[in-house]
Amino acid sequence: MGNLFYNVQKLEIRKAKKEVRDRTKNMKAMEYFWGMGYITVALFAILQNGAFQHDFIDFFMTPFMWYVRFCKWLVYPTYDNGFNQKIAYAGGEVWVIRILAIVAVLFIVGILMVIIMETIKQYKKRWNEISQMFLIGSLSGIAVLGDVIRGYLPVNLILLFVFANMGIVLLRVYRASLTCN
């Protein structure tokens, strides 16, 4: 009789655990659905925002225009003599300057790539619900207040978004370093 009671009790516990797992799975699916819906609405609101549209174009056009200017300078390297006059470099030193400029640009791009990759690694290590909420909150803030922000601060909204999210990661790294000491 005791063995039968024990088996029935085990069966009830398994049923209860399965029901809890099913409910938890259903809640996670609903949370994911509503989270993706919220992000989609925020992204559409951002895309509709005129200030964000201009900043998005500027974000990609500015580096491209720097690249175009650099390529033009490589073809005709000149310098400013201090009186707003462009003076061409002499024949022999042109190639040395071109090679040094290319090496310097590649070095800077390499350093930036390493910094960006390291930042992404740190962000992945620190990713949690707080990071998600801050990401969605800053995205929503740009969607709603983009035009107002641009009215007071002449800053690119994409850069503001990136810096705000990097700031939260750096604060979390700093906090983690304090708790380790």
C-alpha positions in Angstrom: 0.0 0.0 0.0 2.8 2.4 0.9 4.6 1.6 -2.4 1.4 2.4 -4.4 1.0 5.7 -2.5 4.7 6.5 -3.3 4.2 5.8 -7.0 1.0 7.9 -7.2 2.8 10.8 -5.4 5.8 10.6 -7.8 3.3 10.6 -10.8 1.6 13.7 -9.4 5.0 15.5 -8.9 6.0 14.6 -12.5 2.6 16.0 -13.8 3.1 19.2 -11.7 6.7 19.7 -13.0 5.6 19.1 -16.6 2.8 21.6 -16.2 5.2 24.2 -14.7 7.6 23.6 -17.6 4.8 24.0 -20.2 3.6 27.2 -18.5 7.2 28.6 -18.3 7.8 27.8 -21.9 4.5 29.4 -22.9 5.3 32.5 -20.9 8.8 32.8 -22.5 7.2 32.5 -25.9 4.7 35.2 -25.1 7.4 37.4 -23.7 9.5 37.0 -26.8 6.5 37.7 -29.1 5.6 40.9 -27.2 9.3 42.0 -27.0 9.8 41.6 -30.7 6.5 43.4 -31.3 7.7 46.3 -29.2 11.1 46.5 -30.9 9.4 46.4 -34.3 7.1 49.3 -33.4 10.1 51.2 -32.0 12.1 50.6 -35.1 9.3 51.8 -37.3 8.9 54.9 -35.2 12.6 55.6 -35.5 12.5 55.1 -39.3 9.6 57.6 -39.5 11.6 60.1 -37.4 13.1 62.7 -39.8 16.1 63.5 -37.6 17.0 59.9 -37.4 16.7 59.5 -41.2 19.2 62.4 -41.7 21.5 61.1 -39.1 21.4 57.6 -40.6 22.5 59.0 -43.9 25.1 61.2 -42.3 26.4 58.2 -40.3 27.4 56.3 -43.4 28.0 59.2 -45.8 30.6 61.0 -43.6 33.1 58.2 -43.5 32.5 57.5 -47.2 33.2 61.2 -48.1 36.4 61.0 -46.0 37.4 58.0 -48.0 36.7 59.8 -51.3 38.7 62.9 -50.2 41.6 60.6 -49.1 41.5 58.9 -52.5 41.5 62.2 -54.3 44.4 63.4 -52.1 46.4 60.2 -52.9 46.0 61.0 -56.6 47.1 64.7 -56.1 48.8 65.1 -52.7 48.8 68.7 -51.6 49.3 70.7 -48.5 48.1 74.1 -47.2 50.9 76.7 -47.0 49.2 78.7 -44.4 47.7 81.3 -46.8 44.8 79.0 -47.9 46.8 78.0 -51.0 47.2 74.3 -51.9 50.8 73.4 -52.8 51.6 70.1 -54.5 54.4 68.0 -53.1 57.6 67.5 -55.1 58.1 64.4 -57.2 60.3 62.2 -55.0 58.6 62.8 -51.7 55.1 62.2 -53.1 55.5 58.4 -53.1 56.9 58.4 -49.6 54.0 60.5 -48.4 51.4 58.4 -50.2 52.9 55.2 -48.7 53.0 56.7 -45.2 49.5 57.9 -45.5 48.2 54.5 -46.5 50.1 52.8 -43.7 48.8 55.3 -41.2 45.2 54.9 -42.3 45.4 51.1 -42.3 47.0 51.3 -38.8 44.2 53.5 -37.5 41.5 51.3 -39.1 43.2 48.2 -37.6 43.2 49.8 -34.1 39.6 50.8 -34.5 38.6 47.3 -35.5 40.4 45.8 -32.5 38.6 48.3 -30.2 35.2 47.6 -31.7 35.7 43.8 -31.4 36.8 44.1 -27.8 33.9 46.3 -27.0 31.5 43.7 -28.6 33.1 40.9 -26.5 32.7 43.0 -23.3 29.1 43.8 -24.3 28.3 40.1 -24.9 29.8 39.2 -21.5 27.7 41.8 -19.7 24.4 41.1 -21.7 21.4 40.5 -19.5 17.9 41.8 -18.9 19.2 45.2 -17.7 21.1 45.6 -20.9 18.1 44.6 -23.0 15.9 47.1 -21.1 18.4 49.9 -21.5 18.9 49.1 -25.2 15.1 49.1 -25.9 14.7 52.2 -23.7 17.3 54.2 -25.5 15.9 53.0 -28.8 12.5 54.2 -27.7 13.8 57.5 -26.5 15.4 58.2 -29.8 12.2 57.2 -31.6 10.1 59.6 -29.5 12.5 62.4 -28.7 14.8 62.3 -31.8 13.6 65.6 -33.2 13.7 67.3 -29.8 17.2 66.0 -29.0 18.5 67.2 -32.4 16.9 70.6 -31.7 19.1 71.1 -28.6 22.2 68.9 -29.3 23.9 68.8 -32.7 24.9 65.2 -32.3 24.2 62.2 -34.5 21.4 60.2 -32.9 23.1 56.9 -33.9 26.3 57.9 -32.2 24.3 59.0 -29.2 22.6 55.6 -29.1 25.9 53.8 -29.4 27.7 55.9 -26.8 24.8 55.5 -24.3 24.8 51.7 -24.6 28.6 51.6 -24.4 28.4 53.8 -21.3 26.1 51.3 -19.6 28.5 48.5 -20.4 31.5 50.5 -19.1 29.6 51.3 -15.9 28.9 47.6 -15.4 32.6 46.7 -16.1 33.7 49.4 -13.6 31.2 48.1 -11.0 32.4 44.5 -11.6 36.0 45.7 -11.1 35.1 47.3 -7.8 33.4 44.2 -6.5 36.5 42.0 -7.4 38.9 44.2 -5.4 
